[in-house]
Amino acid sequence: MQNLISTAARGRLADVASARATLHAARAVLFDLDGTLIRTDEVIDGARDILSAFGDRAMILSNNSSETEEALSERLARSGLEVASRRIVLAGVETVRITASRWPRARAMMLASDKMVALARTLCLTVTDDSPDVVLVARTTAFDYEMLTRAANAVRSGAAFIVANPDLRHPGAAGRLVPETGALAAAIAAASGHEPTYVFGKPQPELFHAALARLGLAPDQVVMVGDNPTTDGAGASRLGIPHILLSEELPLRALVA
């Protein structure tokens, strides 16, 4: 299947028809979340229809690093978007799982939501600010100067610096931006003088591999639909996954037959 990348003046009927044909030929479709299906809790036009049309062929592949699959599935359902938790792959969850696998029973400083902290504990990480082996950074609205100070000093002292995704922001409701994990990590890197040890999330391959493994499909059997060329587009391209990038010329609603 051919990669379909929307650029200015390319939202013609032929492109829409090709995008629809590519989607319907795929055995599964990977959808980005923020900016593609929702903006915070604001549902993007066409999201309900396209998820309903693809049903179990649809999977969300998101750099969300604050929620679990179950919590996100429930939140989306309240907005009328029905996606089972087994059809959701999230950067935060995968990062915690990978960290627990690579650093079993490690002492982890968690700059993360309560849900990510709870997940870390269930995976036998010791959540502590005292001499941590790793500093794991995900999206948290509790980030403050004291947290920055603790994290920067821990990284400077040799703790592995793990970042759930590189995003600096994602689209919010009413045109507002929402600061993201990458912005928090950038502050820690600047203060500590150390770049992250590992950065997960799109465009890195781990989320894509997790989705493909769950689906039991090869890269050329799925399609990625997203709005960000540096994460959705670049990540899909690296693995040979066909992708469609949405824009004003090719909005989500245009893909709904």
Order of alpha helices (4+ residues) and beta strands (2+ residues): beta-alpha-beta-beta-beta-alpha-beta-alpha-beta-alpha-beta-alpha-beta-beta-alpha-beta-beta-beta-alpha-beta-alpha-beta-alpha-beta
